Amino acid sequence: MDQDSRDFDFLSKTEIIKSLLVQNIMRFLLKIVLVVVLNAAIFWVLDEKIFPQELNITGGIPAYAFIALVFALLNIVIKPIIKIITLPFRILSFGLLGFIINAFMLLILKHSVNFLEMFSASLDISGWTTYLLAGVILAVFNSLLNMLRS
């Protein structure tokens, strides 16, 4: 085997690796976009249909997308830390503490969105029952989404 064919082999392997890497990155970004779009739709349903008085989102479609994006980022960054810290209590409560964690994530979401003030988005949630029920609904839909993605 001469030097030219070895260089060609190396280049083709490098190109294959780059191609696979780009495909995986694109697949990951597509999953994130899908999660944000579906969560935006869930927030719209929660706002308009299920909790019209208790949960108010202002700012239109960009606000729903922004809230869904912030929610996804919070679930990626903060929720695992909270789950690790509360693991003994979640075990003792047979997982029921997970509902309170979801409500707490919505509380963090509300304060984050209102603090950032982007896209004229504002989120107002009144009452702990709304936090709990909306958290349960979001958890169910996101669990279904995760099952479909797998």
Sequence and secondary structure as in RCSB ss.txt:
>XXXX:A:sequence
MDQDSRDFDFLSKTEIIKSLLVQNIMRFLLKIVLVVVLNAAIFWVLDEKIFPQELNITGGIPAYAFIALVFALLN
IVIKPIIKIITLPFRILSFGLLGFIINAFMLLILKHSVNFLEMFSASLDISGWTTYLLAGVILAVFNSLLNMLRS
>XXXX:A:secstr
  HHHHHHHHHHHHHHHHHHHHHHHHHHHHHHHHHHHHHHHHHHHIIIII TTTEEEESHHHHHHHHHHHHHHHH
HHHHHHHHHHTHHHHHHTTTTHHHHHHHHHHHHHHHHHHHH  TT EEEE SHHHHHHHHHHHHHHHHHHHHHH 
